[in-house]
C-alpha cells in the first residue's frame, strides 16, 4: 500500500480492550502503514491504562472508571449489578436491588448467574452442604434461587417497558440518557483524550462509540477545526441480541444511534446486505463503503511492543493429540447458545471417529463448560478438544490443520446478513466449510462450491453435510484454486485499500468552483 505524503491524524475508537477485536486491529495497522498517524483508543474494564503499538499505530486502552476502592464487574453484568463495596470478599457477586426479599449475596465460588434464596433456610442448608457434601441439596437450593431470580426479572419487565414509553414520549431519541446512562462513561473517559489528540478524522467502531465521536467532532468544529467522522457499523443493531436481560437496552441504543448517525461524514460496514439495511433505516445520503472482515494475506511485521508477539503458528493437531489421518472438525470463535455448537456435539454421536476442536477465548468459561458437560452426557467428550485462541496473525495457519471448518449458527437477523470473520479465516486456511442455512453465507457456499449447507439446529442434516465433505474434501478445496478463486479479494489488504481511499476522499480539500464571468 502506498504511503501518504502528508501525515494526517486518525483516532479510532472502540468499546473493548482491542486485543480480541481483529477487525479493529487490522484497520489501525493498515491505516498506519498507509501513512496516517493512527491512535486507537479502547475503553474497557482494565486495572490501568495499557499502551502498545500495532505496527506504526499507537494503541491505548483506557480504564472505565470506578469509585475509589470499588471493584468493577465485567461489562456484561446487568446494569443494576455494576460494583461491589470495597470490603466485599474478592470475587463476590451481588444481587440487583429489585431481587426478592431473602435473596442474598453469593460467595466467590458459586456458579455464575445463580443466587441464593431464603436467607435463614439457605444458611442452614449451606452449612449442611459444606459439612456433608450433599450436592443434591445444593443443586436444589441453586435451582430455587435461579427460579426466584427469573421471577424477579419477569416482574420488573412491565416497569422497564413503562420506562421506555415514558422517556421516549418525553425525550424521543434522547431517551437513552435516562434508559442507558452508562453510555456517558465512554464519553467521560475517551472525550478528553480525543480532544487532546486533535484528530483530523475520527473512525468510530460499532455503535457505542458513535456518540462519543460525534460530540468530539462538534467540540472541534466549535473551535474552528474541521474533523471528519467515519462510523463503522459492525452489526445491524435492530437485529442484535441485547447485551443483558433488560427491556430498556435495545430501544435506548437504537435511539442513541439515530441521534448521532447524521453526524457521520461517511459510513463503513461489513456487507452489502447490511449496507442496504443501514440506508433503509437511516436514510443515508450515500451508500456505505463495504469493508469485509477478511484476514491478512501476508504476515505483518510484529514489534516487540505488541502483546502476544510473533512466532510460528502452533500445530492444531499436536495440541489436540491427534494424528494426521484422524478426521478433525474445527469451530473457532465466540461460544453462545445461538452459535449452534450444541448441534455439533450432538452430531458427533452419528460421526464415529470424528473429533472436534473448539478454539475459544476462555476455555474455562461457563458456557464452554456446559458444552463439555453435554459432550460427556452424549459419550463423546473424549473427541472434543477445547483450546484457547492464538494471536489473529497465526489463526489461519493454525486452523489449516483441520479437515472441516464449522459455522453452525442458529437463525438470527445478524447471522443472515454478512460473511463473518471465521468464514474468511476458514477459506484462507483452505478448509471446506459446513454452514447452517443462514442466508448470505449459505448462498455464498452454494455459489462457490467450497462446502455444504445444512438446516440450522438439525443434527441429522449436519451429520449428513459433514460426511459428504469428509468423503471428498479435495472437491471442496478446489474452489480455492485457479483463476476463479475468491481468495484474492477476500484479503484484508484488498479491503484496506477501500478504507484508505475513503480517508483520502474525506480529507482531500474540494477546490472552490470557478466563478462564472
C-alpha positions, 0 to 999 in steps of 0.5 A: 500500500502506498504511503501518504505524503502528508501525515494526517491524524486518525483516532479510532475508537472502540468499546473493548480492550482491542486485543480480541477485536481483529477487525479493529486491529487490522484497520489501525495497522493498515491505516498506519502503514498507509501513512496516517498517524493512527491512535486507537483508543479502547475503553474497557474494564482494565486495572490501568491504562495499557499502551502498545503499538500495532505496527506504526499505530499507537494503541491505548486502552483506557480504564472505565472508571470506578469509585475509589476502592470499588471493584468493577464487574465485567461489562456484561453484568446487568446494569443494576449489578455494576460494583461491589463495596470495597470490603466485599470478599474478592470475587463476590457477586451481588444481587440487583436491588429489585431481587426478592426479599431473602435473596442474598449475596453469593460467595466467590465460588458459586456458579455464575448467574445463580443466587441464593434464596431464603436467607435463614433456610439457605444458611442452614442448608449451606452449612449442611452442604459444606459439612456433608457434601450433599450436592443434591441439596445444593443443586436444589437450593441453586435451582430455587434461587435461579427460579426466584431470580427469573421471577424477579426479572419477569416482574420488573419487565412491565416497569422497564417497558413503562420506562421506555414509553415514558422517556421516549414520549418525553425525550424521543431519541434522547431517551437513552440518557435516562434508559442507558446512562452508562453510555456517558462513561465512554464519553467521560473517559475517551472525550478528553483524550480525543480532544487532546489528540486533535484528530483530523478524522475520527473512525468510530467502531460499532455503535457505542462509540458513535456518540462519543465521536460525534460530540468530539467532532462538534467540540472541534468544529466549535473551535474552528477545526474541521474533523471528519467522522467515519462510523463503522457499523459492525452489526445491524443493531435492530437485529442484535441480541441485547447485551443483558436481560433488560427491556430498556437496552435495545430501544435506548441504543437504537435511539442513541444511534439515530441521534448521532448517525447524521453526524457521520461524514461517511459510513463503513460496514461489513456487507452489502446486505447490511449496507442496504439495511443501514440506508433503509433505516437511516436514510443515508445520503450515500451508500456505505463503503463495504469493508469485509472482515477478511484476514491478512494475506501476508504476515505483518511485521510484529514489534516487540511492543505488541502483546502476544508477539510473533512466532510460528503458528502452533500445530492444531493437531499436536495440541489436540493429540491427534494424528494426521489421518484422524478426521478433525472438525474445527469451530473457532470463535465466540461460544453462545447458545445461538452459535449452534455448537450444541448441534455439533456435539450432538452430531458427533454421536452419528460421526464415529471417529470424528473429533472436534476442536473448539478454539475459544477465548476462555476455555474455562468459561461457563458456557464452554463448560456446559458444552463439555458437560453435554459432550460427556452426557452424549459419550463423546467428550473424549473427541472434543478438544477445547483450546484457547485462541492464538494471536489473529496473525497465526489463526489461519495457519493454525486452523489449516490443520483441520479437515472441516471448518464449522459455522453452525449458527442458529437463525438470527437477523445478524447471522443472515446478513454478512460473511463473518470473520471465521468464514474468511479465516476458514477459506484462507486456511483452505478448509471446506466449510459446513454452514447452517442455512443462514442466508448470505453465507449459505448462498455464498457456499452454494455459489462457490462450491467450497462446502455444504449447507445444512438446516440450522439446529438439525443434527441429522442434516449436519451429520449428513453435510459433514460426511459428504465433505469428509468423503471428498474434501479435495472437491471442496478445496478446489474452489480455492484454486485457479483463476476463479478463486475468491481468495484474492479479494477476500484479503484484508489488504484488498479491503484496506485499500477501500478504507484508505481511499475513503480517508483520502476522499474525506480529507482531500480539500474540494477546490472552490468552483470557478466563478462564472464571468 
